[in-house]
Amino acid sequence: MSDVKQLNLTTYGCPLHYIKAREAIQTIDVDQSINFLVNTGEAVNEVLNSLTNDGQQCEITSNDVLTTTISVRRKK
């Protein structure tokens, strides 16, 4: 099994964190996964909801006080 890429999006605000996540998803193959590190709070909802609406499979895999990891499996 290959290593899953991780991208730190904590330095970006809305909507740039979503745009960077969407661009990163385009670099992986369908059914591959990538992890995004985002600031805990509204950024989690924005990225999670936007990517889910794009048709990607998303789940929160880690939720800390300052950061949350969202795992995304590319579906299209």
C-alpha positions as CSV (number, residue, x, y, z in Angstrom):
1,M,0.0,0.0,0.0
2,S,1.4,3.4,-0.9
3,D,1.8,6.3,1.5
4,V,-1.1,8.8,1.6
5,K,-0.1,12.4,0.8
6,Q,-0.8,15.0,3.3
7,L,-1.3,18.7,2.6
8,N,-1.2,21.4,5.3
9,L,-4.0,24.0,4.6
10,T,-3.8,25.8,8.0
11,T,-2.2,28.9,6.5
12,Y,-5.0,29.5,4.0
13,G,-8.4,31.2,4.6
14,C,-11.7,30.9,2.8
15,P,-12.0,30.1,0.0
16,L,-8.3,29.4,-0.7
17,H,-8.1,26.3,1.6
18,Y,-10.9,24.7,-0.5
19,I,-9.3,25.7,-3.8
20,K,-5.9,24.3,-2.8
21,A,-7.6,21.1,-1.6
22,R,-9.5,20.7,-4.9
23,E,-6.3,21.3,-6.9
24,A,-4.4,18.7,-4.8
25,I,-7.2,16.1,-5.5
26,Q,-6.7,16.5,-9.2
27,T,-3.1,15.3,-8.8
28,I,-4.1,11.9,-7.5
29,D,-5.8,9.0,-9.2
30,V,-9.5,8.0,-8.7
31,D,-9.8,5.9,-5.5
32,Q,-6.6,7.2,-4.1
33,S,-6.6,9.2,-0.8
34,I,-5.1,12.4,0.4
35,N,-5.2,14.0,3.9
36,F,-5.8,17.7,4.5
37,L,-4.8,19.4,7.7
38,V,-7.1,22.3,8.4
39,N,-7.8,24.7,11.2
40,T,-10.4,23.3,13.6
41,G,-13.7,25.3,13.4
42,E,-15.5,26.7,10.4
43,A,-12.7,25.7,8.0
44,V,-13.5,22.0,8.6
45,N,-17.1,22.5,7.6
46,E,-16.2,24.6,4.6
47,V,-13.6,22.1,3.2
48,L,-15.6,19.0,4.2
49,N,-18.9,20.2,2.7
50,S,-17.4,21.6,-0.5
51,L,-15.4,18.5,-1.3
52,T,-18.4,16.3,-0.5
53,N,-20.5,18.4,-2.8
54,D,-17.9,17.9,-5.5
55,G,-18.5,14.1,-5.2
56,Q,-15.5,13.1,-3.1
57,Q,-15.6,10.7,-0.2
58,C,-14.6,12.6,2.9
59,E,-14.2,11.8,6.6
60,I,-12.6,13.4,9.6
61,T,-9.7,11.1,10.8
62,S,-8.3,13.3,13.6
63,N,-9.7,16.3,15.5
64,D,-7.4,18.2,17.8
65,V,-7.9,21.6,19.5
66,L,-6.2,23.6,16.8
67,T,-6.2,21.3,13.7
68,T,-8.3,18.7,12.1
69,T,-7.3,16.1,9.5
70,I,-9.8,15.3,6.7
71,S,-9.1,12.2,4.7
72,V,-10.4,12.4,1.1
73,R,-10.8,9.6,-1.4
74,R,-11.0,10.8,-4.9
75,K,-14.2,9.5,-6.6
76,K,-14.2,11.4,-9.8
